[in-house]
Amino acid sequence: MRALCEGTPEQKEMAQDAVNRWWLPAVALMFGPPDTEAGGADARTAALGAAVSRRAMAWGIKRHTNDELRQRFVDTCVPQAERLGLTLPDPAIRWNEERGHYDFTPVDWDTYRTALGDDTHWARQRIAHRRAAHEDGAWVREAAVAYAARTDEPRGAAA
């Protein structure tokens, strides 16, 4: 991003376009479901997020909840975006002196659940990409099976 922001006006525009497209999905989806009902999440989603976070923290897989990670991400990215001269596409981003964190627009989890649902254009596109990737990788699987079969033969059997 820094290279783009320090480049030509067209490159800076490319960086801003990427931020505009990816900021909200990153804030919403990179850290998993919410741990609390804050931010418009329904109780079922919040309970699931909280249960998964508690379990992962108990097992030592992670040290912070999804909501804490999301907040840390925002707190880290806002000053970086400012230094780069980029505008984050969230009009609610403001430093909250009382909390010592940036406030930001709560994630609308219903929108993401709908967008990622099984019967949407995006879901069909995701599945098509997965199938294509699986088909494109068939030669690798076939080569691995052939290699395994060749190395499993007793020495001297092929001669």
C-alpha positions as CSV (number, residue, x, y, z in Angstrom):
1,M,0.0,0.0,0.0
2,R,2.8,2.4,0.8
3,A,4.4,1.9,-2.6
4,L,1.1,2.6,-4.3
5,C,0.4,5.6,-2.1
6,E,3.9,7.0,-2.8
7,G,3.5,6.4,-6.6
8,T,1.6,8.1,-9.3
9,P,-1.9,9.6,-8.8
10,E,-3.3,6.6,-10.6
11,Q,-1.5,4.2,-8.2
12,K,-2.8,6.2,-5.2
13,E,-6.3,5.8,-6.6
14,M,-5.7,2.1,-6.9
15,A,-4.8,1.9,-3.2
16,Q,-7.9,3.9,-2.2
17,D,-10.1,1.7,-4.4
18,A,-8.7,-1.4,-2.7
19,V,-9.3,0.1,0.7
20,N,-12.9,1.1,-0.3
21,R,-13.6,-2.5,-1.5
22,W,-11.9,-4.5,1.3
23,W,-12.2,-2.4,4.5
24,L,-15.6,-3.5,5.6
25,P,-15.2,-7.2,4.6
26,A,-11.9,-7.3,6.5
27,V,-13.4,-5.7,9.6
28,A,-16.3,-8.0,9.5
29,L,-15.0,-11.4,8.3
30,M,-11.3,-11.6,9.1
31,F,-11.9,-12.1,12.9
32,G,-15.0,-14.3,12.9
33,P,-18.4,-13.8,14.4
34,P,-18.9,-11.3,17.3
35,D,-18.4,-12.3,20.9
36,T,-21.1,-10.1,22.2
37,E,-24.5,-8.9,21.0
38,A,-23.1,-5.4,20.4
39,G,-23.0,-4.3,16.8
40,G,-26.4,-5.6,15.8
41,A,-25.5,-9.3,16.0
42,D,-28.3,-11.6,16.9
43,A,-28.1,-13.6,20.1
44,R,-27.4,-16.9,18.2
45,T,-24.5,-15.5,16.3
46,A,-23.1,-13.8,19.4
47,A,-23.4,-17.0,21.5
48,L,-21.6,-19.0,18.8
49,G,-18.8,-16.4,18.5
50,A,-18.4,-16.3,22.3
51,A,-18.3,-20.1,22.6
52,V,-15.8,-20.5,19.9
53,S,-13.6,-17.7,21.3
54,R,-13.7,-19.1,24.8
55,R,-12.8,-22.6,23.6
56,A,-9.9,-21.4,21.4
57,M,-8.6,-19.2,24.3
58,A,-8.9,-22.1,26.7
59,W,-6.9,-24.4,24.3
60,G,-4.3,-21.6,23.9
61,I,-5.0,-21.3,20.2
62,K,-5.7,-17.6,20.6
63,R,-5.2,-15.0,23.3
64,H,-7.9,-12.4,22.4
65,T,-11.6,-12.6,21.5
66,N,-12.9,-11.9,18.0
67,D,-14.2,-8.5,19.1
68,E,-10.8,-7.6,20.8
69,L,-9.0,-8.6,17.6
70,R,-11.4,-6.6,15.5
71,Q,-10.8,-3.5,17.7
72,R,-7.1,-4.0,17.6
73,F,-7.2,-4.2,13.8
74,V,-9.1,-0.9,13.6
75,D,-6.9,0.8,16.1
76,T,-3.8,-0.2,14.1
77,C,-5.1,0.5,10.7
78,V,-6.6,4.0,11.3
79,P,-3.3,5.7,12.0
80,Q,-1.6,3.8,9.1
81,A,-4.3,4.9,6.7
82,E,-3.9,8.5,7.9
83,R,-0.1,8.3,7.4
84,L,-0.6,7.0,3.9
85,G,-3.2,9.6,3.1
86,L,-6.0,7.0,2.6
87,T,-9.6,7.5,3.7
88,L,-11.2,4.5,5.4
89,P,-14.8,4.1,4.1
90,D,-16.5,4.3,7.5
91,P,-17.8,7.8,8.5
92,A,-18.2,6.6,12.1
93,I,-14.4,6.2,12.7
94,R,-13.5,8.5,15.5
95,W,-11.0,8.4,18.4
96,N,-12.9,7.7,21.6
97,E,-10.8,9.3,24.4
98,E,-12.9,7.7,27.1
99,R,-12.4,4.1,25.8
100,G,-8.9,4.7,24.4
101,H,-9.9,3.1,21.1
102,Y,-11.4,4.1,17.7
103,D,-15.1,3.8,17.4
104,F,-16.3,2.4,14.1
105,T,-19.6,1.3,12.5
106,P,-20.9,-1.9,14.0
107,V,-20.9,-4.8,11.6
108,D,-24.3,-5.7,10.1
109,W,-24.0,-9.4,10.6
110,D,-27.3,-10.1,8.9
111,T,-26.0,-8.6,5.7
112,Y,-23.0,-10.9,5.8
113,R,-25.0,-14.0,6.6
114,T,-27.3,-13.2,3.7
115,A,-24.4,-12.5,1.3
116,L,-22.6,-15.7,2.3
117,G,-25.7,-17.9,2.4
118,D,-26.0,-21.0,0.4
119,D,-28.4,-19.7,-2.2
120,T,-26.8,-16.5,-3.4
121,H,-24.8,-15.4,-6.4
122,W,-21.7,-15.2,-4.3
123,A,-22.1,-18.6,-2.8
124,R,-22.6,-20.1,-6.3
125,Q,-19.5,-18.2,-7.5
126,R,-17.5,-19.4,-4.4
127,I,-18.5,-23.1,-5.1
128,A,-17.6,-22.7,-8.8
129,H,-14.2,-21.4,-7.9
130,R,-13.6,-24.2,-5.5
131,R,-14.6,-26.8,-8.1
132,A,-12.4,-25.2,-10.7
133,A,-9.4,-25.2,-8.3
134,H,-10.1,-28.8,-7.4
135,E,-10.2,-29.8,-11.1
136,D,-7.1,-27.7,-11.9
137,G,-5.2,-29.6,-9.1
138,A,-6.2,-33.1,-10.4
139,W,-2.8,-33.6,-12.0
140,V,-1.1,-33.0,-8.7
141,R,-3.2,-35.6,-6.9
142,E,-2.7,-38.1,-9.8
143,A,1.1,-37.5,-9.8
144,A,1.2,-38.0,-6.0
145,V,-0.8,-41.3,-6.3
146,A,1.5,-42.5,-9.1
147,Y,4.6,-41.6,-7.1
148,A,3.3,-43.3,-4.0
149,A,2.5,-46.5,-6.0
150,R,6.0,-46.5,-7.5
151,T,7.7,-46.0,-4.2
152,D,5.5,-48.7,-2.5
153,E,6.7,-51.4,-4.9
154,P,9.3,-53.8,-3.5
155,R,12.8,-53.0,-4.6
156,G,13.7,-54.8,-7.8
157,A,10.0,-55.7,-8.6
158,A,9.9,-53.2,-11.5
159,A,13.1,-54.5,-13.1
